[in-house]
Amino acid sequence: MDIPLPIELLVYGTPISAQAKQARSRDDWKRRVREASSDALPEDHWATEGRIAATLYFFPDRPMQGDIDNIVKPVLDALARHVYLDDRQVERVVVQKFEPEHVFPFASPSARLKEALSGGKPMLYVRISDDPFEELT
């Protein structure tokens, strides 16, 4: 069964950096991302072979320590061979942090993004689309 894209998922907790020294922490984070994606996917799905756009919004519970770009690779790696075949299919990545007191109002957020905006923090919102040119609001 093909995956109906886009899919959106929420991963609770603080993302682990690609540069984290403990492999166990990275592996645990990847497992959590993959589990969250499983909830958004149909049973017996095939990983898509098409072009992919990824959006990652991190909602920390306090000002973020570390660099925002370091959270991307573990998330993309976790979704490879599950949502898409290989992260080489990813043509666009949008990543942004929304620290407390620095969240702007979205014009028309999806139900899942609304949940991220109002839910417990820290949380990572992930959207995987098959349209690298889509406009997100």
N, C-alpha and C positions, 0 to 999 in steps of 0.2 A: 504494500500500500504506500502510495506517495504521501509525503508530508504536506499538509495544507499550510503553506507559508502565507503570512508571517506567523511565527510563534513568539510568545512572550513568557518569561519566567522570572521568578523572584528567588534569590538565594540569600538567606538570612546569614548575617555574620560579616566579618571584615575579610575582604579578598586577600589572598596570600600572593605576595609578589613572586614574579618569575625568578627573582634573585634571592629568595629565602634560602637560608643555609640548611634548613632541615627538610629533606626530601619527604619525610612523613607528613609534614604540614602541607606541602604542595599537593601531595597525593590525596590527602583528606579533603582539601578544598576542591580539587578536580572531581572527586567522587560526589561531593555535595552539589556541584554544578550539574553534573550528569544526572543525578537523581531528580533535581528540580526540572531538568529538561524532559525527563521521562514522564512527569506528570502532565506536560503540555503536548505530548506526542501520542498519536494513535498506536494501539497495540499492533505488533507485527509490521511496523513501518520499514521502509527502505531509506537509507541515507541519500539525500539528494545529490545529484551530480552537477547541478546548475550553479550559477553565479550567486554569491551570498553577500549580503550587507549585514553588519553586526552593529548594534547600538548597546552601549553599556553606560548606565547611569548609576553612580555610587552615591548612596545616602548614608554618610557616616553619622555617628551619634555625637561626635566632637570634631574639631578641626583635624583633618587628615594628616597623618605622619607618612612620609615617603612620597614617591612620585606616582602620579595617576597612570602614567604609561606602563608601569610595571605590572599592573593587574590584568592587562589585556591577554598576554600569551597563555597563562594558565587556563583562562576561560575558553579561548579558542581551541586550545589543545583538548580540553575536556569534551568539547562538542564534536570534535573530529571523529569519524568512523561511527558516529551516532546520529547526528543531525545532517552532517555533510560528510563526504568521503575524506577530504583532506583540507587543511586550512589554507592551501593555495587557492581554493575557490573563493576565498574572502577577498572581495574587491574594495570594500569600504568598511572602515571602522570609525564609529563616532563614540567617543568616551568623554564623560564629564562627571565631575564631582559636584554635589550639592550639599555643602556643609551647612549645619544649622544656621539659621538666619540669612542664608544665601540661596534660597530656593525661589525661583521666579514662577509666576503663574503660567501654566501651559494653556494654550488656547483651547484645545480639545483633546485632552488626554484619554487614552483607552482605559477600560475598566482596570486592567492590570497595572497600568501606570498610576492611576488614582490610588490603587491599593498600596503601591510603593510610596507614594507621597504621604499617605495618611498612616501607614503601618509602622511597626516597631523598627528601630534603627539599631545597629547598622544593617543595611540591606543593599544588595546589588540587583538592579533591574536589567534584564537582558532581552533584547528583541533581535530575532534572526529573520531576515527577509530575503526574498529572491529578486529584489529590485534595488540595485546599487545606486539608483538615481532618485529614489523616493524622497519626498520632502517630509520631514518629521516636524510635528508641532508639539 
